[in-house]
Amino acid sequence: MNVSFTTVSQQSSGVKIPTGSEWPPQGKWTYEDYCRLPEDIFIYEVLEGELYVSRAPQIIHQRCKGRLLAAFLKFEEKYGAGQLYSARIDVILHGLATPAQPDLLFIIKERLNIVKEERIEGAPDIIVEILSPWNWLVDRRKKFEIYAKAGVREYGLIDPKARTIELFCLRGSTYALIGKYGVGEIVRSEVLAGFEVKVEDVCPA
């Protein structure tokens, strides 16, 4: 499929979206429009009707993701607490995201009914995003608001370069900062009792 792109300044630097009569304007994107996009190196998300496009993550991003993924999988296999998923996977948050593409997400076993054959339909219990230079603002602002509105109970933000992990938990309809952790500190989940990781085990030097 041949797709023309244009830069969108209100998103992160260098982000481009498809243009042309066959594509909707920003604010009008649907899951059906998303499904027509080409399968390429970009990561596409539709947040409140707007298309967001990200480049492939950096190596340091992948290293953090792999380390955290291993920690979650070890916990999952030991305790059978639920299921872990990672991008790329479509997460439908009705009225808010169609879809989002979180870096990592965890769903407790009592709520695995939201896992469908092709996508997740509903709010995961835990979402973790790893910040990249070109889309960190989306993770800190847009997704921060959307995940809270959707009812994602716990939200983690990892800054690979600063080697920090921020943990937020839902308090009513908004997130409260549980802590910002650095090297030498341990992050403990409130939602997944017993799950903990050392910052340096997730964020390599």
C-alpha positions in Angstrom: 0.0 0.0 0.0 1.3 3.4 -0.9 0.7 5.9 1.9 1.6 9.6 1.9 2.6 11.1 5.3 2.7 14.6 6.7 4.3 15.9 9.9 2.0 16.7 12.9 3.6 19.4 15.1 1.3 18.9 18.1 2.6 15.5 18.6 6.3 14.6 19.2 9.0 15.9 16.9 9.2 14.2 13.6 5.9 12.3 13.9 4.1 11.9 10.6 0.5 10.7 9.8 -1.1 9.4 6.6 -2.8 12.0 4.5 -5.1 11.9 1.5 -8.8 11.6 0.8 -8.9 7.9 1.9 -7.8 8.8 5.4 -9.9 10.6 8.1 -8.9 13.9 9.7 -7.3 13.9 13.1 -10.0 13.4 15.8 -12.0 11.1 13.5 -9.9 8.0 13.4 -11.6 4.7 14.2 -10.4 1.1 14.7 -11.5 0.3 11.2 -9.2 3.1 9.8 -6.4 1.8 11.9 -6.8 -1.7 10.5 -6.2 -0.3 7.0 -2.8 1.1 7.8 0.2 -0.7 6.4 2.2 -3.2 8.4 5.6 -1.5 8.6 8.2 -0.3 11.0 6.0 2.3 12.7 3.9 1.9 15.8 0.4 3.2 15.3 -2.1 4.2 18.0 -5.5 5.9 17.9 -6.1 7.9 21.1 -9.4 9.7 21.4 -9.8 9.7 17.6 -6.3 11.0 16.9 -3.6 8.9 15.1 -0.2 8.8 16.8 2.8 7.3 15.0 6.1 6.3 16.7 9.3 5.0 15.3 10.8 1.7 16.4 12.3 1.9 19.9 15.9 2.4 20.7 18.2 -0.5 21.9 18.1 0.7 25.5 14.3 0.7 25.4 14.4 -2.9 24.2 16.9 -3.9 26.9 14.7 -2.5 29.7 11.6 -4.1 28.2 13.3 -7.5 28.0 14.5 -7.4 31.6 11.1 -6.3 32.9 9.3 -8.9 30.8 11.5 -11.6 32.2 10.7 -10.5 35.8 6.9 -10.5 35.1 7.1 -13.9 33.3 9.0 -15.4 36.3 6.3 -14.1 38.7 3.5 -15.2 36.4 4.8 -18.8 36.0 5.5 -19.1 39.8 2.2 -17.8 41.1 -0.3 -18.1 38.2 -1.5 -14.6 39.0 -2.6 -13.6 35.4 -1.1 -13.1 32.0 1.5 -10.7 30.6 1.5 -9.2 27.1 3.8 -6.8 25.3 3.7 -4.6 22.2 2.7 -5.1 19.6 -0.8 -5.9 20.8 -4.0 -3.9 20.2 -5.7 -2.7 23.5 -9.2 -1.3 23.0 -10.3 1.1 25.6 -13.8 1.9 24.5 -14.4 5.6 23.8 -10.7 6.4 24.5 -8.2 4.2 22.6 -8.9 2.2 19.4 -6.2 1.0 19.9 -3.4 1.8 22.3 -0.1 -0.2 22.1 1.4 -0.3 25.6 4.9 -1.6 26.0 3.9 -4.1 28.6 0.6 -4.9 30.3 -0.6 -7.4 32.9 -4.1 -8.8 33.4 -5.0 -10.6 36.6 -6.5 -14.1 36.2 -10.0 -13.0 37.4 -10.2 -10.6 34.5 -8.8 -12.7 31.6 -12.2 -12.5 29.9 -11.0 -9.2 28.3 -8.4 -11.2 26.3 -9.9 -11.9 22.9 -8.5 -13.8 20.0 -7.0 -10.7 18.2 -6.9 -8.0 20.9 -7.5 -6.9 24.4 -10.9 -5.4 24.9 -10.9 -3.5 28.2 -8.5 -2.0 30.7 -5.5 -4.1 31.8 -4.7 -4.0 35.5 -1.2 -2.9 35.0 0.4 -1.0 32.1 4.1 0.0 31.8 5.5 2.4 29.2 9.2 2.9 28.5 10.0 6.5 27.6 11.5 7.2 24.2 12.9 10.6 23.0 10.2 11.0 20.4 7.0 10.0 22.3 7.7 10.6 26.0 5.2 13.4 26.1 2.4 11.1 24.9 3.2 8.6 27.6 3.4 11.3 30.3 0.3 13.3 29.3 -2.1 11.7 26.8 -1.8 8.1 27.9 -1.6 9.1 31.5 -5.0 10.7 31.2 -6.5 7.9 29.0 -5.3 5.0 31.1 -6.7 6.7 34.3 -10.1 7.3 32.6 -10.2 3.7 31.4 -9.6 2.4 34.9 -6.0 0.9 34.5 -5.2 0.4 38.2 -1.4 0.8 38.0 0.8 2.7 35.6 4.5 2.5 35.4 6.9 4.8 33.6 10.5 3.8 32.9 13.1 6.3 31.9 16.0 4.2 30.6 18.5 7.0 30.4 17.8 8.4 33.8 17.5 4.9 35.2 14.3 5.7 37.1 10.9 4.0 37.5 7.8 6.0 38.4 4.9 4.1 39.8 1.3 5.5 39.8 -1.8 3.9 41.3 -5.4 4.8 40.6 -7.0 6.8 43.3 -10.6 7.4 42.3 -10.5 8.7 38.7 -6.8 10.0 38.8 -3.4 8.6 39.3 -1.4 9.2 42.5 2.4 8.9 42.5 3.4 6.0 44.7 7.1 6.7 44.2 9.9 7.6 41.9 12.7 5.1 42.2 16.3 5.1 41.2 19.3 2.8 41.3 19.6 1.0 44.6 15.8 1.1 45.2 13.1 -1.5 44.8 9.7 -1.0 43.1 6.8 -2.9 44.6 3.5 -3.3 42.9 0.3 -2.5 44.8 -1.9 -4.4 42.3 0.2 -7.5 41.9 1.0 -8.4 45.5 4.5 -9.8 45.9 5.8 -8.5 42.6 8.9 -6.4 43.0 12.0 -5.4 40.9 15.2 -3.6 41.6 15.6 -0.5 39.3 19.1 -1.6 38.3 17.8 -5.0 37.2 15.4 -3.3 34.8 17.5 -0.3 33.7 21.0 -1.3 32.7 24.0 1.0 33.1 
